[in-house]
Amino acid sequence: MATKTLYFLATAAASPDWNGSIQDGGSAPTAANTGFGWGPAKNAVTSPYYKARLGASATVTTANAASQIASATGPTVGTGATNTTAGDTFSSPTPYTGTFAAGAWTISPMLRAGVAGCIGHLNMRVWASTAVDASSGVRELTSGSLVGTAVTLSTSADVNGMGTTGWSPGAITLNNEYIFFQFEWQETTAGSSNTDTVFFRVGTALITTTNFVVPLNLSPGAAALTTTEPTPSTAFGPSFAPATVSLRTTNIDVLLLHCDGANNSTVFTDTTGRNTVTPIGGVNIDTSKSVFGGASANFLR
């Protein structure tokens, strides 16, 4: 399947999480500053950290001497839309079931500044959770904080807050899980901000993933696709009564069965290599009933 493109939005997610919102696919949203971000100021702390309050109606001005997301055990979700009670992540609109292939993700959280000369970078962690508010089933997809390279923000151009830093994880398999992108701004040049404002910029801010594959599920508990095998012409062999055969499957991606195995075999190999097929109802390979020579599936029971 194709890659996914995720866009950062200027709107906050609804209660109970109050995170920043992400749009999955579609057209890029209209360019605009978000209504939330940070208010870094001249500070005696060396390289102060500002924890995100995404979805907030005001910027965060409190600096910390040490990273707050580095010691986090999961994304922080809020209880309301103010600068002290909103979440600190952008979260996916729906849960995902499937696998992102190993490879590079393009992480481009774009920022703008209210005063020129603000220098710093973003720190990021990525989480998965089975709950929309990350209240259960939380696990980390990154290995600690991903530290961006320093950038100089502009008031008139979109700047990637991660700089040139990329993320190339191994294959990521999700099972009905939401994705959370947790961010923190770090001022790297003392006093450079001069009471600046730093906002996420939508329109060009995006995440592009590797290929995402939805699994083919052939478990007995899945929905059944039922077909009836027609009676063949006697020109190709003896006639037989129709049989109803069930393949239990959901989320079909690609399935290709040649049915060209050994006589009486019950092994049906998917040539695409993506799926494992388990016959139901005594289906087997019968080389005597081939239309074109070789083998065919025998649906007699």
SERO-4910 file (N, C-alpha, C, O; in steps of 0.05 Angstrom, whole numbers):
BEGIN
 pado doro    nc1    nc2    nc3   cac1   cac2   cac3    cc1    cc2    cc3    oc1    oc2    oc3
  Met    A     17    -24      0      0      0      0     17     25      0     41     24      5
  Ala    A      5     47     -6     20     72     -8     28     82     20     18     72     41
  Thr    A     47    101     20     55    113     45     32    130     56     13    137     42
  Lys    A     33    137     82     14    155     94     27    182     97     50    185    103
  Thr    A     10    203     92     19    230     97      1    241    119    -24    242    116
  Leu    A     13    250    141     -2    260    164      4    290    166     27    298    166
  Tyr    A    -17    306    168    -14    335    170    -21    345    198    -40    336    211
  Phe    A     -4    363    209    -11    376    234    -33    397    229    -33    411    208
  Leu    A    -51    399    247    -74    417    245    -73    439    266    -59    437    286
  Ala    A    -87    461    261    -87    483    280   -109    480    301   -111    496    319
  Thr    A   -124    458    299   -145    454    318   -137    433    339   -121    415    333
  Ala    A   -148    436    363   -141    417    384   -161    394    384   -185    397    376
  Ala    A   -152    371    392   -170    348    395   -190    354    418   -184    370    436
  Ala    A   -212    340    417   -233    344    437   -226    330    463   -207    315    465
  Ser    A   -241    336    484   -238    321    509   -242    292    504   -259    285    488
  Pro    A   -227    273    518   -213    279    543   -183    283    539   -169    287    560
  Asp    A   -172    284    515   -143    285    513   -132    313    508   -110    319    518
  Trp    A   -147    330    494   -137    358    489   -110    359    476    -94    376    482
  Asn    A   -104    340    458    -79    341    444    -82    358    418   -104    367    412
  Gly    A    -59    362    405    -61    373    378    -72    352    359    -70    328    364
  Ser    A    -85    361    338    -98    342    319    -81    337    295    -65    353    287
  Ile    A    -84    313    284    -70    305    259    -91    296    239   -111    283    245
  Gln    A    -86    304    214   -103    296    192    -89    274    176    -66    277    169
  Asp    A   -103    252    171    -92    229    157    -99    231    127   -122    226    120
  Gly    A    -79    239    111    -84    240     82   -100    264     74   -104    283     89
  Gly    A   -110    263     49   -125    285     38   -108    308     29    -84    306     27
  Ser    A   -121    331     24   -107    355     16    -94    369     40   -104    367     62
  Ala    A    -72    382     34    -58    397     56    -77    418     67    -91    432     51
  Pro    A    -78    422     93    -95    443    105    -86    471     97    -63    474     89
  Thr    A   -104    490    100    -97    517     94    -75    527    113    -78    524    137
  Ala    A    -55    540    102    -32    549    118    -41    569    139    -55    588    134
  Ala    A    -32    564    164    -38    582    186    -21    575    210    -11    552    212
  Asn    A    -17    594    228     -4    588    253    -24    574    271    -48    580    270
  Thr    A    -15    555    287    -33    544    307    -38    564    329    -24    585    331
  Gly    A    -57    559    346    -62    576    369    -47    568    393    -53    578    415
  Phe    A    -27    550    390    -13    540    414     16    535    407     23    532    384
  Gly    A     32    535    427     61    531    424     75    539    449     69    529    471
  Trp    A     95    556    446    112    564    469    116    594    470    114    607    449
  Gly    A    123    604    493    131    632    496    158    634    509    160    643    531
  Pro    A    180    625    496    206    625    508    216    654    512    210    671    496
  Ala    A    230    658    534    240    685    540    269    683    549    280    661    553
  Lys    A    282    707    552    309    707    562    309    694    590    292    701    607
  Asn    A    327    675    594    326    660    618    354    653    628    372    648    611
  Ala    A    358    652    653    385    646    664    392    617    661    415    609    662
  Val    A    372    600    656    376    572    652    391    567    626    383    578    605
  Thr    A    412    551    626    426    545    601    409    525    585    401    504    595
  Ser    A    405    532    559    389    515    541    363    506    555    359    482    558
  Pro    A    345    525    562    321    517    576    302    501    558    301    504    534
  Tyr    A    287    483    571    267    466    557    239    477    563    232    484    585
  Tyr    A    223    477    542    195    485    544    177    462    536    177    455    512
  Lys    A    163    451    554    146    428    548    121    437    532    110    458    539
  Ala    A    114    423    512     91    430    495     65    429    511     62    412    529
  Arg    A     47    447    504     20    445    514      2    447    490    -12    468    486
  Leu    A      1    427    474    -13    428    448    -43    427    453    -53    412    470
  Gly    A    -57    444    438    -86    446    442    -92    468    462   -116    473    467
  Ala    A    -72    482    472    -77    503    491    -85    529    477    -79    533    454
  Ser    A    -98    546    492   -106    572    482    -85    593    487    -89    616    479
  Ala    A    -64    586    500    -42    605    506    -16    590    504    -15    566    506
  Thr    A      6    605    500     32    593    499     43    587    526     34    598    546
  Val    A     62    569    527     75    561    552    100    578    556    117    579    537
  Thr    A    104    590    579    127    607    584    146    596    605    168    607    610
  Thr    A    138    574    618    155    563    640    178    547    629    174    528    614
  Ala    A    202    555    636    226    541    627    235    521    648    230    525    672
  Asn    A    248    500    639    258    479    657    287    473    650    295    475    627
  Ala    A    302    467    670    331    463    666    336    436    653    357    432    641
  Ala    A    318    417    656    322    391    644    298    383    627    276    393    631
  Ser    A    302    366    608    281    357    590    259    343    607    264    327    624
  Gln    A    234    350    600    212    337    614    202    312    599    193    293    612
  Ile    A    204    312    573    195    288    559    215    266    560    207    242    556
  Ala    A    240    272    566    261    251    568    254    231    590    261    207    588
  Ser    A    241    240    611    235    222    633    205    214    633    196    201    652
  Ala    A    191    221    612    162    214    611    159    184    606    175    171    594
  Thr    A    137    174    617    130    145    612    107    143    592     97    121    588
  Gly    A    100    165    580     79    164    559     71    193    553     81    211    566
  Pro    A     54    197    533     46    224    527     29    236    549     14    221    562
  Thr    A     32    262    554     17    275    575     -9    285    562     -9    301    543
  Val    A    -32    277    573    -57    287    563    -69    306    584    -63    304    608
  Gly    A    -86    324    576    -96    345    593   -125    341    601   -138    321    594
  Thr    A   -134    360    616   -162    360    625   -177    384    616   -201    388    623
  Gly    A   -165    401    600   -178    425    590   -161    440    571   -137    434    569
  Ala    A   -172    461    557   -157    475    537   -145    501    547   -152    523    538
  Thr    A   -127    499    567   -112    522    576    -83    515    575    -76    492    570
  Asn    A    -65    534    579    -37    529    576    -26    511    598     -3    502    596
  Thr    A    -41    504    618    -31    486    639    -46    460    640    -39    442    655
  Thr    A    -67    457    624    -83    432    626    -86    418    599   -102    399    597
  Ala    A    -73    427    578    -75    414    552    -54    393    549    -35    391    565
  Gly    A    -56    376    528    -37    355    523    -11    365    511     -9    388    505
  Asp    A      8    346    509     34    354    498     41    339    472     64    338    464
  Thr    A     20    328    459     25    312    435      5    319    413    -16    329    418
  Phe    A     13    312    388     -6    310    366    -13    281    364      4    263    365
  Ser    A    -39    275    362    -47    247    361    -63    241    336    -77    258    325
  Ser    A    -61    216    327    -75    207    303   -105    207    307   -114    203    330
  Pro    A   -121    212    286   -150    214    290   -163    187    294   -185    185    306
  Thr    A   -150    165    286   -161    138    288   -139    119    296   -115    125    292
  Pro    A   -146     96    307   -126     76    313   -118     61    288   -134     60    269
  Tyr    A    -95     49    287    -85     35    264    -80      5    271    -71     -1    293
  Thr    A    -86    -12    251    -79    -40    253    -64    -47    227    -75    -45    205
  Gly    A    -39    -54    230    -23    -60    206      7    -55    213     14    -52    236
  Thr    A     23    -55    192     52    -52    196     64    -30    178     59    -30    154
  Phe    A     79    -12    190     95      7    176    122     -7    170    135    -16    188
  Ala    A    130     -8    145    155    -21    138    178     -6    150    177     18    156
  Ala    A    200    -20    154    225     -8    164    234     13    144    233      9    120
  Gly    A    245     35    154    255     56    136    252     83    148    242     87    170
  Ala    A    259    103    132    259    131    141    231    143    140    217    141    120
  Trp    A    224    156    162    200    173    164    209    202    160    230    210    171
  Thr    A    194    218    145    200    246    142    184    261    164    160    261    163
  Ile    A    199    272    183    186    286    205    191    316    201    213    326    204
  Ser    A    170    331    195    172    360    189    152    376    204    133    386    192
  Pro    A    155    379    231    138    397    246    148    425    242    168    433    253
  Met    A    134    441    225    143    467    218    136    488    239    114    487    251
  Leu    A    154    507    243    150    527    264    154    555    252    167    559    231
  Arg    A    142    575    265    147    603    260    150    618    286    141    609    307
  Ala    A    164    640    285    169    656    309    156    683    307    151    693    285
  Gly    A    150    695    330    138    722    331    160    743    330    154    766    322
  Val    A    184    737    338    207    755    338    230    741    325    237    719    332
  Ala    A    243    753    305    265    741    290    288    735    309    293    750    328
  Gly    A    303    714    304    327    708    319    324    687    340    342    682    355
  Cys    A    300    675    342    296    653    361    310    628    352    304    618    330
  Ile    A    329    618    367    345    595    359    341    572    378    343    575    403
  Gly    A    335    549    368    331    525    384    323    501    367    328    501    343
  His    A    311    481    379    302    458    364    281    443    379    275    449    402
  Leu    A    269    424    366    249    407    379    261    381    388    280    371    376
  Asn    A    251    370    410    256    343    418    230    328    415    208    339    420
  Met    A    231    303    407    207    288    401    209    259    411    230    246    409
  Arg    A    186    248    420    183    220    425    157    211    412    138    227    410
  Val    A    156    186    403    132    176    390    122    152    406    137    134    414
  Trp    A     96    152    411     83    131    428     60    118    413     50    130    394
  Ala    A     52     95    422     27     82    413     11     75    437     22     68    458
  Ser    A    -15     76    434    -33     69    456    -59     59    445    -69     68    424
  Thr    A    -71     40    458    -97     29    450   -120     48    458   -142     44    449
  Ala    A   -114     68    475   -134     87    484   -130    114    471   -107    123    468
  Val    A   -152    127    464   -150    153    451   -138    174    469   -126    194    460
  Asp    A   -139    170    496   -127    189    515   -102    177    527    -92    188    548
  Ala    A    -91    156    515    -66    144    524    -68    135    554    -48    135    568
  Ser    A    -91    127    562    -95    119    590    -88     90    595    -87     81    617
  Ser    A    -84     75    573    -77     46    576    -62     37    551    -63     50    530
  Gly    A    -48     14    554    -35      2    531    -14     20    518    -11     20    493
  Val    A      1     35    534     20     54    522     47     41    518     57     26    536
  Arg    A     59     45    495     87     35    490    101     55    472     89     69    456
  Glu    A    128     56    475    143     76    460    152     64    433    161     41    432
  Leu    A    151     80    412    160     71    385    188     82    379    202     70    363
  Thr    A    195    104    393    223    114    391    239    101    414    228     88    431
  Ser    A    265    106    413    282     96    435    292    120    450    316    128    447
  Gly    A    275    132    467    282    157    480    278    181    463    267    178    441
  Ser    A    286    204    472    281    229    457    297    230    431    321    223    430
  Leu    A    283    238    410    296    244    385    302    273    384    284    290    383
  Val    A    328    281    385    336    309    389    341    321    361    357    312    346
  Gly    A    326    343    356    329    357    330    355    373    329    368    378    350
  Thr    A    362    382    306    385    400    303    376    429    305    353    435    300
  Ala    A    394    446    313    387    474    319    378    488    293    390    485    272
  Val    A    357    505    296    347    521    273    342    549    283    337    554    307
  Thr    A    343    568    264    336    596    270    308    601    259    304    599    234
  Leu    A    290    608    276    262    611    267    259    639    254    273    658    261
  Ser    A    240    640    236    234    664    221    204    672    226    188    655    233
  Thr    A    198    697    222    171    706    224    156    704    198    132    708    197
  Ser    A    170    698    176    158    698    150    161    672    134    151    670    112
  Ala    A    176    653    145    180    628    130    177    604    149    182    606    173
  Asp    A    168    582    138    164    558    154    191    544    158    205    540    138
  Val    A    197    537    182    223    524    188    217    498    203    202    497    222
  Asn    A    231    476    194    227    450    206    241    450    233    266    452    235
  Gly    A    225    448    254    236    449    281    254    425    289    268    427    309
  Met    A    253    404    273    271    381    277    298    385    262    316    369    266
  Gly    A    299    405    245    324    409    229    328    386    210    309    377    196
  Thr    A    352    376    209    358    354    191    355    327    203    362    306    191
  Thr    A    346    326    228    344    301    242    322    284    230    300    294    226
  Gly    A    328    259    225    308    240    214    302    218    234    314    217    255
  Trp    A    283    201    226    276    178    243    273    154    225    257    154    206
  Ser    A    289    134    229    289    110    213    286     85    231    305     71    236
  Pro    A    262     80    240    257     57    257    256     31    241    253     31    217
  Gly    A    256      8    256    250    -17    243    221    -19    238    206      1    242
  Ala    A    211    -42    228    183    -45    222    167    -40    248    174    -50    269
  Ile    A    145    -25    245    127    -19    268    100    -32    263     86    -25    243
  Thr    A     92    -50    280     66    -63    277     47    -53    299     54    -53    323
  Leu    A     24    -43    291      4    -32    309    -20    -50    309    -28    -61    288
  Asn    A    -32    -53    332    -57    -69    335    -79    -52    348    -81    -52    372
  Asn    A    -94    -39    331   -115    -21    340   -105      0    359   -116      4    380
  Glu    A    -83     13    351    -69     33    368    -68     60    355    -65     63    330
  Tyr    A    -70     81    371    -67    108    363    -37    115    364    -22    102    379
  Ile    A    -28    135    348      0    144    348      0    172    361    -17    189    355
  Phe    A     20    176    378     23    202    392     51    213    386     71    199    391
  Phe    A     52    238    376     78    251    371     81    272    393     67    293    393
  Gln    A    100    268    411    104    285    435    127    304    429    149    295    421
  Phe    A    123    330    435    143    350    428    151    367    452    136    371    471
  Glu    A    175    378    450    186    396    470    205    415    455    221    407    438
  Trp    A    203    441    461    221    461    449    245    466    467    241    470    492
  Gln    A    268    467    456    292    473    472    306    497    460    314    497    436
  Glu    A    309    518    476    323    542    467    353    536    470    363    529    491
  Thr    A    368    539    447    396    531    448    416    555    450    439    551    457
  Thr    A    406    579    444    423    603    447    411    620    469    389    631    466
  Ala    A    426    624    490    416    639    513    407    667    506    422    682    493
  Gly    A    382    673    513    371    700    508    365    707    479    359    729    473
  Ser    A    366    687    461    362    693    433    333    700    427    327    714    408
  Ser    A    315    690    444    286    694    438    276    722    443    259    732    429
  Asn    A    287    735    464    278    761    472    247    762    475    234    778    462
  Thr    A    237    745    492    208    741    496    193    736    470    175    750    462
  Asp    A    202    715    456    190    707    431    165    690    434    159    682    457
  Thr    A    152    685    413    131    665    412    138    645    390    147    652    369
  Val    A    134    620    396    139    598    377    114    582    373    102    572    392
  Phe    A    105    581    347     80    567    341     85    546    320    102    549    302
  Phe    A     69    525    322     68    505    300     54    518    276     34    532    279
  Arg    A     64    513    253     54    524    228     42    501    212     55    482    206
  Val    A     16    503    205      4    482    189      5    489    159     13    511    152
  Gly    A     -2    470    143     -1    474    114     23    458    102     19    441     85
  Thr    A     47    464    112     71    450    103     81    430    124     99    414    119
  Ala    A     70    431    148     78    413    170     67    386    165     42    383    164
  Leu    A     84    366    163     74    339    157     93    317    166    116    322    172
  Ile    A     82    293    166     98    269    171     92    250    148     68    244    142
  Thr    A    112    240    134    108    220    113    121    194    122    144    193    130
  Thr    A    105    173    121    114    147    131    125    129    109    124    135     86
  Thr    A    135    106    118    141     84     99    115     71     91     93     79    100
  Asn    A    116     50     75     92     36     67     77     25     91     90     14    109
  Phe    A     51     27     91     34     16    112     17     -6    100      2     -2     81
  Val    A     20    -30    111      6    -54    101    -15    -63    121     -8    -69    144
  Val    A    -39    -65    112    -61    -76    129    -61   -106    126    -60   -116    103
  Pro    A    -60   -122    148    -58   -151    146    -83   -164    135   -105   -154    139
  Leu    A    -79   -186    121   -101   -204    114   -106   -223    137    -88   -238    144
  Asn    A   -129   -223    147   -136   -240    171   -152   -264    163   -175   -261    155
  Leu    A   -141   -288    164   -155   -312    157   -162   -329    182   -165   -353    180
  Ser    A   -165   -316    205   -171   -330    229   -200   -338    229   -217   -325    216
  Pro    A   -208   -360    243   -235   -369    244   -255   -348    255   -279   -350    250
  Gly    A   -245   -330    270   -263   -310    282   -269   -287    264   -285   -270    271
  Ala    A   -257   -286    240   -262   -263    223   -288   -267    207   -300   -288    207
  Ala    A   -296   -246    193   -320   -248    177   -316   -267    154   -294   -270    144
  Ala    A   -337   -281    146   -335   -302    126   -343   -292     99   -364   -279     96
  Leu    A   -327   -299     79   -334   -295     51   -342   -322     39   -324   -340     38
  Thr    A   -367   -326     32   -376   -353     24   -381   -353     -6   -395   -336    -17
  Thr    A   -371   -374    -20   -375   -377    -48   -385   -405    -54   -380   -423    -38
  Thr    A   -399   -409    -76   -408   -435    -84   -393   -444   -109   -393   -430   -129
  Glu    A   -381   -467   -108   -366   -478   -131   -386   -489   -151   -401   -507   -145
  Pro    A   -386   -479   -176   -405   -489   -196   -398   -517   -206   -375   -526   -203
  Thr    A   -417   -531   -217   -413   -558   -228   -398   -555   -255   -407   -540   -272
  Pro    A   -375   -568   -258   -359   -564   -283   -371   -580   -306   -387   -599   -302
  Ser    A   -362   -573   -330   -371   -589   -354   -358   -616   -353   -335   -619   -344
  Thr    A   -372   -637   -363   -361   -664   -363   -338   -666   -383   -324   -686   -382
  Ala    A   -334   -646   -400   -312   -647   -418   -285   -645   -404   -265   -653   -415
  Phe    A   -286   -635   -380   -261   -632   -365   -259   -652   -342   -242   -649   -324
  Gly    A   -276   -672   -341   -275   -691   -320   -303   -698   -310   -322   -685   -319
  Pro    A   -306   -716   -291   -332   -723   -280   -345   -700   -266   -332   -684   -253
  Ser    A   -372   -698   -269   -386   -677   -255   -389   -684   -225   -386   -707   -218
  Phe    A   -393   -664   -209   -396   -668   -181   -415   -647   -170   -419   -626   -183
  Ala    A   -426   -651   -147   -445   -633   -135   -431   -608   -125   -408   -609   -116
  Pro    A   -445   -585   -127   -433   -560   -117   -427   -562    -87   -441   -576    -72
  Ala    A   -406   -548    -78   -399   -547    -50   -396   -519    -41   -384   -503    -56
  Thr    A   -405   -512    -18   -401   -485     -7   -375   -485      9   -371   -501     27
  Val    A   -358   -466      2   -332   -464     14   -329   -437     28   -336   -416     16
  Ser    A   -319   -436     52   -315   -411     66   -286   -404     69   -270   -420     78
  Leu    A   -279   -379     62   -253   -367     68   -259   -345     88   -274   -327     82
  Arg    A   -247   -347    112   -252   -327    132   -231   -306    130   -207   -311    133
  Thr    A   -240   -281    124   -220   -261    118   -231   -233    123   -255   -228    120
  Thr    A   -214   -215    132   -220   -187    134   -196   -171    124   -174   -182    122
  Asn    A   -201   -146    117   -179   -128    108   -162   -140     86   -138   -141     88
  Ile    A   -175   -149     64   -161   -162     42   -142   -142     29   -151   -119     22
  Asp    A   -117   -149     26    -98   -132     12    -93   -144    -15   -105   -135    -35
  Val    A    -75   -164    -17    -70   -177    -42    -68   -207    -37    -54   -215    -18
  Leu    A    -81   -224    -53    -80   -253    -49    -80   -265    -76    -97   -260    -93
  Leu    A    -59   -283    -82    -57   -296   -108    -51   -326   -103    -30   -333    -93
  Leu    A    -70   -343   -110    -68   -372   -106    -68   -386   -133    -87   -384   -148
  His    A    -46   -399   -140    -44   -415   -165    -57   -443   -162    -65   -455   -182
  Cys    A    -58   -453   -138    -69   -480   -132    -54   -501   -149    -67   -519   -160
  Asp    A    -29   -499   -151    -13   -517   -168      5   -535   -152     27   -542   -161
  Gly    A     -4   -544   -128     13   -561   -112     11   -590   -119      0   -597   -140
  Ala    A     21   -607   -102     21   -636   -106     -8   -647   -102    -24   -635    -87
  Asn    A    -14   -670   -114    -40   -682   -111    -47   -688    -82    -30   -698    -67
  Asn    A    -71   -681    -74    -82   -685    -47    -70   -665    -26    -75   -667     -3
  Ser    A    -53   -647    -35    -41   -627    -17    -63   -608     -6    -81   -601    -21
  Thr    A    -60   -601     19    -78   -581     30    -63   -555     35    -72   -538     51
  Val    A    -40   -551     22    -25   -527     24    -31   -509      1    -26   -517    -22
  Phe    A    -41   -485      6    -47   -465    -14    -28   -441    -10    -32   -426      9
  Thr    A     -9   -439    -27     12   -418    -24      3   -392    -37     -4   -391    -60
  Asp    A      4   -370    -21     -1   -344    -32     24   -334    -46     44   -329    -32
  Thr    A     23   -331    -72     47   -324    -87     58   -296    -80     81   -291    -85
  Thr    A     41   -279    -69     50   -252    -62     68   -253    -37     83   -235    -31
  Gly    A     66   -276    -22     82   -279      3     71   -263     26     85   -261     47
  Arg    A     47   -251     24     37   -234     45     19   -249     65     16   -240     87
  Asn    A      7   -271     56    -14   -283     72    -10   -313     76      3   -326     60
  Thr    A    -22   -323     97    -22   -352    102    -51   -361    100    -69   -350    113
  Val    A    -56   -381     83    -83   -390     77    -88   -417     90    -72   -436     87
  Thr    A   -110   -419    106   -118   -445    118   -144   -454    106   -164   -441    109
  Pro    A   -144   -477     92   -169   -487     80   -189   -496    101   -182   -506    121
  Ile    A   -214   -491     95   -236   -499    112   -255   -517     97   -262   -511     74
  Gly    A   -263   -540    108   -282   -558     96   -270   -578     77   -283   -587     58
  Gly    A   -245   -587     82   -234   -609     67   -224   -602     39   -223   -620     22
  Val    A   -218   -577     33   -208   -570      7   -180   -581      3   -164   -580     22
  Asn    A   -174   -591    -21   -147   -602    -26   -141   -599    -56   -158   -593    -72
  Ile    A   -115   -603    -63   -106   -602    -90   -113   -629   -104   -108   -650    -93
  Asp    A   -124   -628   -129   -130   -652   -144   -120   -649   -172   -131   -633   -188
  Thr    A    -98   -663   -179    -86   -660   -205   -102   -673   -227    -96   -668   -251
  Ser    A   -123   -689   -221   -139   -702   -242   -161   -684   -253   -173   -690   -273
  Lys    A   -165   -661   -240   -187   -644   -248   -177   -617   -259   -192   -597   -259
  Ser    A   -153   -617   -268   -142   -592   -279   -155   -586   -307   -158   -603   -323
  Val    A   -161   -561   -311   -172   -552   -337   -150   -548   -357   -153   -555   -380
  Phe    A   -127   -538   -348   -106   -532   -366    -81   -550   -363    -61   -546   -376
  Gly    A    -83   -569   -345    -61   -587   -340    -46   -579   -315    -41   -555   -311
  Gly    A    -39   -597   -298    -24   -591   -274    -40   -598   -249    -39   -620   -240
  Ala    A    -54   -579   -238    -69   -583   -214    -91   -563   -212    -91   -542   -225
  Ser    A   -110   -568   -194   -132   -549   -188   -142   -554   -161   -136   -575   -149
  Ala    A   -157   -536   -150   -169   -539   -124   -194   -557   -126   -210   -553   -143
  Asn    A   -196   -576   -108   -219   -594   -107   -236   -585    -83   -228   -586    -60
  Phe    A   -261   -576    -90   -278   -566    -69   -299   -588    -60   -318   -581    -47
  Leu    A   -294   -613    -68   -312   -634    -58   -308   -639    -29   -285   -637    -19
  Arg    A   -329   -645    -15   -327   -651     14   -341   -678     20   -341   -686     43
***
